[in-house]
């Protein structure tokens, strides 16, 4: 498994974010991450807008980490990595953001 600190730049939709991975030794990499294992409604549907807003609020002000189990896990559309996103308030335990989106009803499980 690969895990990296992640600085959020923007939420693209209910299952895609863009941010900067901290790779260590002052090396960073900007990427788009698709939340692995889930599918949120598409923009610009009302449900898609609601999913994006929920994800934005869920990640705001949190310490983030992204995890992958593959070396180059691009999704089928290319250009996005399939990752699990973890979020936590400082000093608190992490939550799995992917599953939080499903648990809240803003996404469904999706086999990639």
MOFEN-V735662 format. One record per residue. N is the residue number from 0. PHI is phi in degrees with one decimal (NA if undefined). D_LAST is the distance of its C-alpha to the last C-alpha in Angstrom with 2 decimals. Layout:
N,PHI,D_LAST
N,PHI,D_LAST
This chain:
0,NA,17.24
1,-116.5,18.17
2,-134.3,19.43
3,-140.2,21.28
4,-63.3,23.39
5,-136.1,22.11
6,-103.0,24.49
7,-68.4,23.09
8,-97.6,24.39
9,-165.5,22.88
10,-95.9,20.36
11,-85.1,19.03
12,-156.6,17.53
13,-71.3,16.11
14,-136.9,12.78
15,-140.5,14.04
16,-130.9,16.99
17,-125.7,19.19
18,-167.1,21.33
19,-114.0,23.17
20,-84.8,22.17
21,-93.5,25.27
22,-87.7,25.07
23,101.4,28.56
24,54.3,31.96
25,62.0,31.91
26,-103.1,28.97
27,-126.6,26.41
28,-145.9,23.42
29,-87.1,22.34
30,-148.3,18.68
31,-100.3,16.24
32,-118.6,13.47
33,-94.3,10.46
34,-68.3,10.24
35,-62.9,7.21
36,82.5,6.07
37,-134.1,8.35
38,-140.5,9.61
39,-102.1,13.31
40,-58.3,15.90
41,-79.7,16.78
42,-74.4,19.98
43,-100.1,22.84
44,-65.4,22.62
45,-56.8,24.49
46,-67.0,21.50
47,-67.7,19.59
48,-64.8,22.69
49,-64.7,23.01
50,-64.1,19.47
51,-63.1,20.24
52,-62.1,23.64
53,-62.9,22.45
54,-63.1,20.04
55,-59.3,22.98
56,-67.1,25.34
57,-63.3,23.08
58,-92.4,22.93
59,-58.3,26.53
60,71.9,28.82
61,-96.9,26.45
62,-85.3,26.04
63,-113.8,22.44
64,-141.6,20.43
65,-114.5,17.00
66,-131.0,15.40
67,-136.8,13.13
68,-107.5,12.95
69,-122.4,12.70
70,-69.9,15.52
71,-134.6,14.03
72,-84.3,10.33
73,-65.7,10.43
74,-77.6,7.80
75,-67.1,8.44
76,-89.7,11.49
77,77.2,12.93
78,83.6,14.98
79,-125.6,12.62
80,-92.1,11.45
81,-85.3,8.43
82,-134.2,10.96
83,-96.6,12.41
84,-105.5,15.62
85,-115.7,18.73
86,-134.6,21.88
87,-153.7,25.43
88,-75.8,28.91
89,-55.1,31.28
90,79.7,32.46
91,-116.5,30.04
92,-74.6,27.06
93,-79.6,23.51
94,-117.6,21.07
95,-80.7,17.29
96,-64.8,16.77
97,-56.8,13.17
98,-72.1,14.65
99,-63.1,17.83
100,-66.2,16.26
101,-69.5,15.11
102,-59.9,18.50
103,-82.9,20.39
104,86.5,19.01
105,-90.3,17.82
106,-155.4,14.10
107,-121.6,12.25
108,-65.3,9.57
109,-145.7,6.23
110,-81.5,3.80
111,-92.7,0.00
